[in-house]
Amino acid sequence: MTVTLQLPSDIEQGLLAEATSRGMSLDALVEMLIRKFAAAAVTPATDAGGSMVRLEDGMWALSTGHPISSDTVNETIDALRSERDLGNLGILH
């Protein structure tokens, strides 16, 4: 598929600079951005509480609309590390 875009010069220059910094062609950068957008657009799911799960920068992200405290983040990381360690020791399957 071929698409022609008429972009303001400042946006075009910004995209060209980003493509250059990544060692990519402008076409490759635009394709990557469209693929990311398309993946996020077709996979979101909303639960009954209004939380949204979506693909963000290649990772699944849960958006609740509320900030998460640093304590919650640290507790979650600690729990995941503990689970990983127990799995590595063969204690968890």
N, CA, C and O atoms as a GROMACS GRO file, in nm:
protein
  372
    1MET      N    1   0.085  -0.117   0.000
    1MET     CA    2   0.000   0.000   0.000
    1MET      C    3   0.090   0.124   0.000
    1MET      O    4   0.192   0.128   0.069
    2THR      N    5   0.052   0.221  -0.076
    2THR     CA    6   0.124   0.347  -0.080
    2THR      C    7   0.035   0.456  -0.024
    2THR      O    8  -0.081   0.468  -0.062
    3VAL      N    9   0.091   0.536   0.066
    3VAL     CA   10   0.018   0.645   0.128
    3VAL      C   11   0.100   0.772   0.111
    3VAL      O   12   0.222   0.770   0.131
    4THR      N   13   0.035   0.880   0.074
    4THR     CA   14   0.102   1.008   0.062
    4THR      C   15   0.050   1.098   0.173
    4THR      O   16  -0.070   1.116   0.188
    5LEU      N   17   0.142   1.156   0.249
    5LEU     CA   18   0.105   1.244   0.359
    5LEU      C   19   0.154   1.385   0.330
    5LEU      O   20   0.267   1.405   0.285
    6GLN      N   21   0.071   1.480   0.357
    6GLN     CA   22   0.109   1.622   0.349
    6GLN      C   23   0.125   1.670   0.493
    6GLN      O   24   0.026   1.695   0.562
    7LEU      N   25   0.250   1.682   0.538
    7LEU     CA   26   0.278   1.719   0.676
    7LEU      C   27   0.337   1.858   0.682
    7LEU      O   28   0.408   1.900   0.591
    8PRO      N   29   0.310   1.932   0.789
    8PRO     CA   30   0.378   2.059   0.809
    8PRO      C   31   0.528   2.034   0.816
    8PRO      O   32   0.572   1.929   0.864
    9SER      N   33   0.607   2.128   0.769
    9SER     CA   34   0.752   2.107   0.760
    9SER      C   35   0.816   2.078   0.895
    9SER      O   36   0.912   2.002   0.902
   10ASP      N   37   0.765   2.138   1.004
   10ASP     CA   38   0.825   2.111   1.135
   10ASP      C   39   0.804   1.966   1.178
   10ASP      O   40   0.893   1.907   1.240
   11ILE      N   41   0.689   1.909   1.145
   11ILE     CA   42   0.665   1.768   1.178
   11ILE      C   43   0.751   1.679   1.090
   11ILE      O   44   0.809   1.581   1.138
   12GLU      N   45   0.759   1.713   0.963
   12GLU     CA   46   0.844   1.635   0.872
   12GLU      C   47   0.989   1.637   0.919
   12GLU      O   48   1.054   1.532   0.922
   13GLN      N   49   1.039   1.753   0.956
   13GLN     CA   50   1.177   1.764   1.002
   13GLN      C   51   1.199   1.684   1.131
   13GLN      O   52   1.302   1.620   1.148
   14GLY      N   53   1.100   1.689   1.221
   14GLY     CA   54   1.111   1.612   1.344
   14GLY      C   55   1.116   1.463   1.318
   14GLY      O   56   1.194   1.391   1.380
   15LEU      N   57   1.032   1.416   1.226
   15LEU     CA   58   1.032   1.274   1.190
   15LEU      C   59   1.162   1.234   1.122
   15LEU      O   60   1.217   1.128   1.150
   16LEU      N   61   1.211   1.320   1.033
   16LEU     CA   62   1.339   1.291   0.967
   16LEU      C   63   1.453   1.284   1.069
   16LEU      O   64   1.538   1.195   1.060
   17ALA      N   65   1.454   1.376   1.165
   17ALA     CA   66   1.558   1.375   1.268
   17ALA      C   67   1.550   1.248   1.352
   17ALA      O   68   1.652   1.188   1.384
   18GLU      N   69   1.428   1.208   1.388
   18GLU     CA   70   1.410   1.086   1.467
   18GLU      C   71   1.455   0.964   1.389
   18GLU      O   72   1.522   0.876   1.443
   19ALA      N   73   1.418   0.957   1.261
   19ALA     CA   74   1.460   0.844   1.177
   19ALA      C   75   1.612   0.839   1.166
   19ALA      O   76   1.671   0.731   1.177
   20THR      N   77   1.674   0.952   1.146
   20THR     CA   78   1.819   0.958   1.134
   20THR      C   79   1.885   0.913   1.264
   20THR      O   80   1.982   0.837   1.262
   21SER      N   81   1.833   0.960   1.378
   21SER     CA   82   1.893   0.923   1.507
   21SER      C   83   1.881   0.773   1.534
   21SER      O   84   1.962   0.717   1.608
   22ARG      N   85   1.780   0.710   1.475
   22ARG     CA   86   1.762   0.565   1.493
   22ARG      C   87   1.830   0.484   1.383
   22ARG      O   88   1.829   0.362   1.386
   23GLY      N   89   1.891   0.554   1.286
   23GLY     CA   90   1.955   0.485   1.174
   23GLY      C   91   1.854   0.420   1.081
   23GLY      O   92   1.882   0.316   1.021
   24MET      N   93   1.736   0.482   1.069
   24MET     CA   94   1.628   0.427   0.988
   24MET      C   95   1.594   0.525   0.876
   24MET      O   96   1.626   0.643   0.882
   25SER      N   97   1.528   0.471   0.775
   25SER     CA   98   1.471   0.560   0.674
   25SER      C   99   1.342   0.619   0.730
   25SER      O  100   1.286   0.566   0.826
   26LEU      N  101   1.297   0.728   0.671
   26LEU     CA  102   1.171   0.788   0.713
   26LEU      C  103   1.056   0.690   0.692
   26LEU      O  104   0.967   0.679   0.776
   27ASP      N  105   1.058   0.619   0.579
   27ASP     CA  106   0.953   0.519   0.552
   27ASP      C  107   0.948   0.413   0.662
   27ASP      O  108   0.840   0.377   0.709
   28ALA      N  109   1.066   0.364   0.704
   28ALA     CA  110   1.071   0.260   0.807
   28ALA      C  111   1.019   0.313   0.941
   28ALA      O  112   0.948   0.242   1.012
   29LEU      N  113   1.054   0.438   0.975
   29LEU     CA  114   1.006   0.496   1.100
   29LEU      C  115   0.854   0.511   1.098
   29LEU      O  116   0.787   0.475   1.194
   30VAL      N  117   0.800   0.563   0.988
   30VAL     CA  118   0.655   0.582   0.979
   30VAL      C  119   0.585   0.446   0.985
   30VAL      O  120   0.481   0.433   1.049
   31GLU      N  121   0.640   0.346   0.919
   31GLU     CA  122   0.579   0.212   0.925
   31GLU      C  123   0.580   0.160   1.068
   31GLU      O  124   0.480   0.103   1.113
   32MET      N  125   0.691   0.177   1.140
   32MET     CA  126   0.700   0.132   1.279
   32MET      C  127   0.595   0.201   1.366
   32MET      O  128   0.528   0.137   1.447
   33LEU      N  129   0.580   0.332   1.347
   33LEU     CA  130   0.482   0.408   1.426
   33LEU      C  131   0.340   0.362   1.395
   33LEU      O  132   0.257   0.350   1.485
   34ILE      N  133   0.312   0.338   1.269
   34ILE     CA  134   0.178   0.291   1.230
   34ILE      C  135   0.151   0.153   1.286
   34ILE      O  136   0.040   0.125   1.333
   35ARG      N  137   0.251   0.065   1.282
   35ARG     CA  138   0.234  -0.070   1.338
   35ARG      C  139   0.206  -0.064   1.488
   35ARG      O  140   0.119  -0.135   1.538
   36LYS      N  141   0.280   0.022   1.560
   36LYS     CA  142   0.255   0.037   1.703
   36LYS      C  143   0.114   0.088   1.729
   36LYS      O  144   0.044   0.038   1.817
   37PHE      N  145   0.074   0.187   1.653
   37PHE     CA  146  -0.060   0.242   1.668
   37PHE      C  147  -0.166   0.137   1.639
   37PHE      O  148  -0.263   0.124   1.713
   38ALA      N  149  -0.146   0.062   1.530
   38ALA     CA  150  -0.244  -0.039   1.491
   38ALA      C  151  -0.253  -0.149   1.596
   38ALA      O  152  -0.362  -0.196   1.626
   39ALA      N  153  -0.140  -0.191   1.651
   39ALA     CA  154  -0.141  -0.295   1.754
   39ALA      C  155  -0.216  -0.247   1.878
   39ALA      O  156  -0.294  -0.322   1.936
   40ALA      N  157  -0.192  -0.124   1.917
   40ALA     CA  158  -0.260  -0.068   2.034
   40ALA      C  159  -0.409  -0.047   2.006
   40ALA      O  160  -0.492  -0.063   2.095
   41ALA      N  161  -0.441  -0.012   1.884
   41ALA     CA  162  -0.580   0.018   1.850
   41ALA      C  163  -0.667  -0.106   1.848
   41ALA      O  164  -0.787  -0.098   1.874
   42VAL      N  165  -0.609  -0.222   1.816
   42VAL     CA  166  -0.691  -0.342   1.806
   42VAL      C  167  -0.690  -0.428   1.931
   42VAL      O  168  -0.767  -0.523   1.941
   43THR      N  169  -0.603  -0.396   2.029
   43THR     CA  170  -0.592  -0.485   2.144
   43THR      C  171  -0.642  -0.428   2.276
   43THR      O  172  -0.638  -0.499   2.376
   44PRO      N  173  -0.689  -0.303   2.282
   44PRO     CA  174  -0.726  -0.256   2.415
   44PRO      C  175  -0.847  -0.330   2.471
   44PRO      O  176  -0.936  -0.372   2.398
   45ALA      N  177  -0.846  -0.344   2.601
   45ALA     CA  178  -0.959  -0.406   2.670
   45ALA      C  179  -0.990  -0.322   2.792
   45ALA      O  180  -0.900  -0.275   2.862
   46THR      N  181  -1.115  -0.304   2.818
   46THR     CA  182  -1.157  -0.227   2.934
   46THR      C  183  -1.232  -0.318   3.028
   46THR      O  184  -1.321  -0.392   2.987
   47ASP      N  185  -1.196  -0.312   3.157
   47ASP     CA  186  -1.271  -0.392   3.254
   47ASP      C  187  -1.389  -0.312   3.306
   47ASP      O  188  -1.411  -0.198   3.267
   48ALA      N  189  -1.465  -0.372   3.395
   48ALA     CA  190  -1.586  -0.308   3.445
   48ALA      C  191  -1.557  -0.178   3.519
   48ALA      O  192  -1.643  -0.090   3.527
   49GLY      N  193  -1.436  -0.166   3.574
   49GLY     CA  194  -1.400  -0.046   3.648
   49GLY      C  195  -1.349   0.066   3.560
   49GLY      O  196  -1.316   0.173   3.610
   50GLY      N  197  -1.342   0.043   3.430
   50GLY     CA  198  -1.296   0.147   3.338
   50GLY      C  199  -1.146   0.148   3.315
   50GLY      O  200  -1.095   0.236   3.247
   51SER      N  201  -1.074   0.049   3.371
   51SER     CA  202  -0.930   0.041   3.348
   51SER      C  203  -0.904  -0.007   3.206
   51SER      O  204  -0.978  -0.089   3.153
   52MET      N  205  -0.800   0.044   3.144
   52MET     CA  206  -0.767   0.012   3.006
   52MET      C  207  -0.632  -0.058   3.001
   52MET      O  208  -0.533  -0.011   3.057
   53VAL      N  209  -0.628  -0.172   2.932
   53VAL     CA  210  -0.504  -0.243   2.907
   53VAL      C  211  -0.469  -0.219   2.762
   53VAL      O  212  -0.551  -0.242   2.673
   54ARG      N  213  -0.346  -0.170   2.738
   54ARG     CA  214  -0.306  -0.142   2.600
   54ARG      C  215  -0.157  -0.166   2.583
   54ARG      O  216  -0.081  -0.171   2.680
   55LEU      N  217  -0.117  -0.180   2.459
   55LEU     CA  218   0.023  -0.196   2.426
   55LEU      C  219   0.086  -0.059   2.418
   55LEU      O  220   0.042   0.026   2.341
   56GLU      N  221   0.189  -0.036   2.498
   56GLU     CA  222   0.254   0.095   2.504
   56GLU      C  223   0.405   0.074   2.498
   56GLU      O  224   0.462   0.012   2.588
   57ASP      N  225   0.468   0.123   2.394
   57ASP     CA  226   0.612   0.106   2.374
   57ASP      C  227   0.654  -0.041   2.380
   57ASP      O  228   0.758  -0.075   2.436
   58GLY      N  229   0.571  -0.127   2.322
   58GLY     CA  230   0.603  -0.268   2.314
   58GLY      C  231   0.573  -0.347   2.440
   58GLY      O  232   0.603  -0.467   2.446
   59MET      N  233   0.515  -0.285   2.540
   59MET     CA  234   0.482  -0.355   2.664
   59MET      C  235   0.335  -0.330   2.698
   59MET      O  236   0.280  -0.225   2.665
   60TRP      N  237   0.273  -0.427   2.763
   60TRP     CA  238   0.136  -0.409   2.806
   60TRP      C  239   0.132  -0.316   2.925
   60TRP      O  240   0.210  -0.331   3.018
   61ALA      N  241   0.041  -0.222   2.922
   61ALA     CA  242   0.029  -0.123   3.029
   61ALA      C  243  -0.117  -0.116   3.073
   61ALA      O  244  -0.208  -0.120   2.991
   62LEU      N  245  -0.137  -0.105   3.204
   62LEU     CA  246  -0.270  -0.088   3.260
   62LEU      C  247  -0.286   0.057   3.299
   62LEU      O  248  -0.206   0.111   3.376
   63SER      N  249  -0.388   0.119   3.247
   63SER     CA  250  -0.416   0.259   3.279
   63SER      C  251  -0.543   0.264   3.362
   63SER      O  252  -0.651   0.227   3.317
   64THR      N  253  -0.529   0.312   3.486
   64THR     CA  254  -0.644   0.321   3.574
   64THR      C  255  -0.695   0.464   3.585
   64THR      O  256  -0.804   0.488   3.637
   65GLY      N  257  -0.615   0.558   3.537
   65GLY     CA  258  -0.650   0.698   3.551
   65GLY      C  259  -0.606   0.757   3.684
   65GLY      O  260  -0.631   0.874   3.712
   66HIS      N  261  -0.540   0.674   3.765
   66HIS     CA  262  -0.492   0.719   3.895
   66HIS      C  263  -0.344   0.684   3.910
   66HIS      O  264  -0.301   0.581   3.858
   67PRO      N  265  -0.267   0.767   3.976
   67PRO     CA  266  -0.125   0.735   3.995
   67PRO      C  267  -0.106   0.615   4.086
   67PRO      O  268  -0.190   0.587   4.173
   68ILE      N  269   0.004   0.545   4.066
   68ILE     CA  270   0.039   0.432   4.151
   68ILE      C  271   0.148   0.480   4.246
   68ILE      O  272   0.244   0.545   4.204
   69SER      N  273   0.133   0.449   4.373
   69SER     CA  274   0.231   0.495   4.471
   69SER      C  275   0.363   0.420   4.453
   69SER      O  276   0.365   0.308   4.402
   70SER      N  277   0.471   0.483   4.494
   70SER     CA  278   0.602   0.419   4.485
   70SER      C  279   0.607   0.295   4.573
   70SER      O  280   0.676   0.199   4.540
   71ASP      N  281   0.535   0.295   4.685
   71ASP     CA  282   0.530   0.176   4.772
   71ASP      C  283   0.468   0.058   4.697
   71ASP      O  284   0.518  -0.054   4.706
   72THR      N  285   0.360   0.084   4.625
   72THR     CA  286   0.295  -0.023   4.548
   72THR      C  287   0.388  -0.077   4.440
   72THR      O  288   0.397  -0.198   4.420
   73VAL      N  289   0.457   0.012   4.372
   73VAL     CA  290   0.552  -0.030   4.268
   73VAL      C  291   0.663  -0.114   4.330
   73VAL      O  292   0.696  -0.221   4.279
   74ASN      N  293   0.721  -0.068   4.440
   74ASN     CA  294   0.830  -0.141   4.504
   74ASN      C  295   0.784  -0.276   4.557
   74ASN      O  296   0.856  -0.375   4.543
   75GLU      N  297   0.666  -0.283   4.617
   75GLU     CA  298   0.612  -0.410   4.667
   75GLU      C  299   0.589  -0.508   4.552
   75GLU      O  300   0.616  -0.627   4.565
   76THR      N  301   0.540  -0.457   4.440
   76THR     CA  302   0.515  -0.543   4.323
   76THR      C  303   0.646  -0.596   4.267
   76THR      O  304   0.656  -0.715   4.236
   77ILE      N  305   0.746  -0.510   4.255
   77ILE     CA  306   0.877  -0.553   4.205
   77ILE      C  307   0.937  -0.658   4.298
   77ILE      O  308   0.989  -0.759   4.252
   78ASP      N  309   0.929  -0.634   4.429
   78ASP     CA  310   0.982  -0.731   4.525
   78ASP      C  311   0.912  -0.866   4.513
   78ASP      O  312   0.977  -0.970   4.517
   79ALA      N  313   0.779  -0.863   4.499
   79ALA     CA  314   0.703  -0.987   4.485
   79ALA      C  315   0.741  -1.062   4.358
   79ALA      O  316   0.756  -1.184   4.359
   80LEU      N  317   0.758  -0.989   4.248
   80LEU     CA  318   0.796  -1.053   4.122
   80LEU      C  319   0.936  -1.112   4.130
   80LEU      O  320   0.960  -1.222   4.079
   81ARG      N  321   1.027  -1.041   4.194
   81ARG     CA  322   1.164  -1.092   4.210
   81ARG      C  323   1.165  -1.217   4.297
   81ARG      O  324   1.235  -1.314   4.268
   82SER      N  325   1.086  -1.215   4.404
   82SER     CA  326   1.079  -1.331   4.493
   82SER      C  327   1.022  -1.452   4.419
   82SER      O  328   1.072  -1.564   4.432
   83GLU      N  329   0.916  -1.427   4.341
   83GLU     CA  330   0.856  -1.535   4.263
   83GLU      C  331   0.955  -1.591   4.162
   83GLU      O  332   0.965  -1.712   4.144
   84ARG      N  333   1.029  -1.501   4.096
   84ARG     CA  334   1.131  -1.545   3.999
   84ARG      C  335   1.238  -1.629   4.069
   84ARG      O  336   1.276  -1.734   4.018
   85ASP      N  337   1.285  -1.584   4.184
   85ASP     CA  338   1.389  -1.655   4.256
   85ASP      C  339   1.343  -1.794   4.300
   85ASP      O  340   1.416  -1.892   4.287
   86LEU      N  341   1.221  -1.801   4.350
   86LEU     CA  342   1.166  -1.931   4.391
   86LEU      C  343   1.151  -2.024   4.270
   86LEU      O  344   1.175  -2.144   4.279
   87GLY      N  345   1.111  -1.966   4.158
   87GLY     CA  346   1.101  -2.046   4.034
   87GLY      C  347   1.237  -2.097   3.990
   87GLY      O  348   1.250  -2.211   3.946
   88ASN      N  349   1.338  -2.011   4.001
   88ASN     CA  350   1.474  -2.052   3.962
   88ASN      C  351   1.528  -2.163   4.052
   88ASN      O  352   1.608  -2.245   4.008
   89LEU      N  353   1.484  -2.165   4.178
   89LEU     CA  354   1.526  -2.268   4.272
   89LEU      C  355   1.444  -2.396   4.258
   89LEU      O  356   1.473  -2.496   4.322
   90GLY      N  357   1.341  -2.392   4.174
   90GLY     CA  358   1.257  -2.508   4.152
   90GLY      C  359   1.148  -2.524   4.258
   90GLY      O  360   1.081  -2.627   4.263
   91ILE      N  361   1.130  -2.424   4.341
   91ILE     CA  362   1.029  -2.431   4.447
   91ILE      C  363   0.891  -2.398   4.392
   91ILE      O  364   0.792  -2.457   4.435
   92LEU      N  365   0.884  -2.306   4.299
   92LEU     CA  366   0.760  -2.272   4.232
   92LEU      C  367   0.761  -2.329   4.092
   92LEU      O  368   0.865  -2.334   4.026
   93HIS      N  369   0.646  -2.372   4.049
   93HIS     CA  370   0.637  -2.427   3.912
   93HIS      C  371   0.567  -2.330   3.824
   93HIS      O  372   0.550  -2.357   3.705
   0.00000   0.00000   0.00000
